[in-house]
Amino acid sequence: MIIKHATEENEFLQIHQLNYKTFVEEIPQNQQNEEKKLVDKFHEKNNYIIAKKGEKIIGMVCYNNKRPFSLDGKIKDLDGYLPTHNRIAEIRLLSVIPEERKSIVAFRLLQYLCGALIKEGTDAAVISGTTRQLALYSRIGFIPFGPLVGTGDALYQPMFITLKDLKKEFKYD
């Protein structure tokens, strides 16, 4: 397995396909389409980290540190919920193909992400964690805040984490 930033056209195509499978077919928060691709509305400012086996993407996560974030549009006065920070990022679209979910893929993606955020000087991050995986996010150190966002079967808990908690969880000094 290779963990890296996405850079190739074929990788971005697979990212859009994995987004569709996860956030249309599995978690019904977006509309179906014939292409079976979902390009994230923040695609142009996202930094994608992918897990690959051979040429196949088996998992992904993305982040960006350019406001407005997705959560800025969902929570009034987002900053009022957050700890003091100098540079914040939003982490989004964590997805692992079903047959790899009981493996180390998600942990390795998040570990690589942690290193990337540290290198960029990020000291806090926010997520919209699916309510289906709140235990996972809490174990990592994310702290819930504010009301649930989303609708129906696609409910998310806004959460934040600080750099010191990321370092502790992923053993970065």
C-alpha positions in Angstrom: 0.0 0.0 0.0 1.2 3.5 -0.9 0.0 6.6 0.8 0.5 9.9 -1.1 -0.9 13.2 -2.2 -3.1 12.7 -5.4 -1.3 14.2 -8.4 -2.4 12.2 -11.5 -5.5 12.6 -13.6 -6.4 8.9 -13.2 -6.1 9.4 -9.4 -8.6 12.3 -9.5 -11.0 10.2 -11.6 -10.9 7.4 -9.1 -11.4 10.0 -6.2 -14.6 11.2 -7.9 -15.8 7.6 -8.4 -15.0 6.7 -4.7 -16.8 9.9 -3.6 -19.9 8.8 -5.6 -19.8 5.3 -4.1 -19.5 6.6 -0.6 -21.5 9.9 -0.6 -24.3 8.9 -3.0 -24.7 5.2 -2.9 -23.7 4.4 0.7 -24.4 7.7 2.6 -27.2 9.2 0.6 -26.4 12.9 0.8 -26.0 13.7 -2.9 -28.0 13.0 -6.1 -27.4 10.0 -8.3 -26.1 10.6 -11.8 -25.4 8.4 -14.9 -21.6 9.1 -14.8 -21.4 7.6 -11.2 -18.9 10.4 -10.3 -19.1 13.0 -7.6 -16.8 16.0 -7.9 -16.6 17.7 -4.5 -17.8 21.4 -4.5 -14.5 22.3 -2.9 -12.4 20.2 -5.3 -10.3 23.1 -6.5 -9.0 23.9 -3.1 -8.8 20.4 -1.6 -5.6 18.5 -1.0 -6.3 14.8 -1.5 -4.4 12.1 0.3 -4.9 8.6 -1.2 -4.1 5.0 -0.3 -3.3 2.9 -3.3 -2.7 -0.8 -4.0 -1.1 -1.0 -7.4 -3.0 1.6 -9.5 -6.3 1.2 -7.5 -7.3 3.8 -4.9 -8.6 2.0 -1.8 -9.0 5.0 0.4 -8.9 8.8 0.6 -9.2 11.8 2.7 -8.8 15.5 1.9 -8.2 18.8 3.6 -8.0 22.5 2.9 -7.2 25.5 4.9 -8.9 28.1 2.8 -12.1 29.6 4.2 -15.0 29.4 3.8 -15.1 25.8 4.8 -18.1 23.5 4.3 -18.9 23.9 8.0 -18.9 27.7 7.7 -22.1 27.3 5.6 -23.7 25.0 8.1 -22.9 26.5 11.5 -23.5 30.1 12.3 -20.4 31.6 14.0 -18.3 28.5 13.6 -15.3 30.2 15.2 -17.2 30.7 18.4 -17.2 26.9 19.0 -13.5 26.4 18.3 -10.4 26.6 20.5 -7.9 29.3 20.0 -5.8 28.6 16.9 -3.4 30.2 14.4 -4.1 28.1 11.4 -7.1 25.8 10.9 -8.0 23.2 8.3 -11.1 21.4 7.4 -10.7 17.6 6.9 -13.3 16.0 4.7 -14.3 13.0 2.6 -12.6 10.2 4.5 -13.5 7.1 2.6 -12.2 3.5 2.4 -13.5 0.9 0.1 -15.7 -1.7 2.0 -13.3 -4.6 1.7 -10.4 -2.6 3.3 -12.4 -1.1 6.2 -11.2 -3.5 8.8 -7.6 -2.9 7.9 -5.1 -0.2 8.7 -6.0 2.0 5.7 -7.9 4.7 7.5 -5.3 4.9 10.3 -2.5 5.3 7.7 -4.4 7.9 5.8 -5.0 9.9 8.9 -1.4 9.5 10.1 -0.1 10.8 6.7 -2.7 13.6 6.9 -1.4 14.5 10.4 2.1 14.9 9.0 0.9 17.0 6.1 -1.0 19.4 8.5 2.0 19.7 10.8 4.3 20.6 7.9 1.9 23.3 6.9 1.8 24.8 10.4 -1.8 23.8 11.1 -2.7 23.8 14.8 -6.4 22.8 14.7 -8.8 21.0 12.3 -12.6 20.6 12.0 -14.6 17.8 10.5 -18.2 16.8 9.9 -18.0 13.3 11.2 -20.7 10.9 10.1 -22.8 9.8 13.0 -22.1 6.2 11.9 -18.4 6.6 12.9 -18.5 8.9 16.0 -16.7 6.3 18.1 -13.8 6.2 15.7 -13.5 10.0 15.6 -13.7 10.3 19.4 -11.0 7.6 19.8 -8.7 9.7 17.6 -9.3 12.8 19.8 -12.0 14.8 17.9 -14.3 16.8 20.2 -17.9 17.2 19.2 -19.5 20.7 19.2 -22.7 22.4 18.0 -25.8 20.8 16.4 -25.8 17.9 14.0 -25.7 19.0 10.3 -27.1 17.2 7.2 -30.4 15.5 6.7 -32.1 12.1 6.9 -29.6 9.2 6.6 -26.7 11.7 6.1 -26.3 13.3 9.6 -22.9 14.6 10.7 -21.5 15.8 14.0 -19.2 18.9 13.7 -16.0 18.1 15.6 -12.6 19.7 16.1 -9.1 18.5 17.1 -6.0 20.4 18.1 -2.5 19.9 16.8 -1.3 18.6 20.2 -4.0 15.9 20.2 -3.2 14.9 16.6 0.5 14.6 17.6 -0.4 12.5 20.6 -2.7 10.1 18.6 -0.4 9.6 15.7 2.9 9.8 17.7 4.4 12.9 16.1 6.9 15.0 18.2 
